[in-house]
Amino acid sequence: MANNISILYEDSACAVVNKPAGVLTHSASKIDNSATLSQWWAREANLNSEAWPEPSRAGIVHRLDNDTSGAIVLAKNPKVLKKIQDQFQNRSVKKKYIA
């Protein structure tokens, strides 16, 4: 899966990656053993998943559906995760969809 994910932007706090269609953002259930973006990110950024509010979603700011490709924001620590999620919730992040 790592060959299919490309990093579009990265700094000390976060990264933006291109998630290909067909890749789950995070596990849909405890019995789902599919490779996910969150698993890739935990390895890529060397995250301690247990330190995150939702360990199965460590670093995942938002999600894209399995069949959807596009840019997705990933945090490198829980404090950054909360800050960026708040920006999404407050609609201060500009999103653009192309179909």
N, C-alpha and C positions, 0 to 999 in steps of 0.2 A: 504494500500500500504506500510506503514512503516514496516510491518513485512517482506516484500519481499526485502527491501533494507538493505544491511549491510555495515557498515563503515569498510573499509580495512585499512585505515591510517588516522590520524588526528593530526594536530598541531595547533598553534595559527593563522596560515595564511590560511590554506587550509585543504581540506579533499579529500580522494579518496574513492569512494563508488562503490559497485557492483550493476550496474543497470540491473535488470532482463528484459528479452524480454517481450514485451507487455506494457511496461511503456514508455510513451512519455517523452522525455528529457525536453521539454518546449512546451507550447501551440502553435499549428500550426496556429491558427487564433484567432481573438477576440471572435468568436462564439463557439470555442472549449472549453467545460467545463470539459473535462477529467482531472482526477487527473494526475499531472505531477511531475517529479523529481524536477523541479524548485520550485513548490509549497511546496513539502515536505521539501526541503532544506531551504526555507525561514522560515518555522516553526521550523525546527530542529536547525538551527543556529541563530534563532531569528533575521533575517535580516530585515532591513527597505528597502523593495523593491523599494520605491520611490527614494532612494539615489543612485541607480545604473543607468548607462547609458541606459540600456534596462530593465525597471522594470519587465517585464514578464520573463526575463532570469537572474534574480539576482543570481550571484554566478556561473553561468554556464560558464565554460571555453571553452568547446567544446561539441559536441553532439554525440550521437549514435542513429542510426535509431530505430524506434519503435520496430521492430522485432529482434533487436540485443541486446545481453546481453554483459556485460563487465565492465571494470573499467572506471570510469569517474571522472575527476578532478573538484572539486568545490572550489571556492574562498570564503573567509570570508569577504573581503572588496574590493571595486572597484580598489584600487591601486594594490593589489595582482592579481586581475582578469586581468588587463592590462599586468602586468609583465609576467604571465604565458601564456596568449594568444600570446604575442610577441614571447615567446619561441616556441610555436607550429608553429607560422607563419614562424619563422626563421629555422624551422626544427631541433632545438637543443633538442627536446623531442624525445626519441626513443620509437616507438610504435611497438607492436608485435600483429599480428592477428593470431588466430587459428580458422580454419574452420573444 
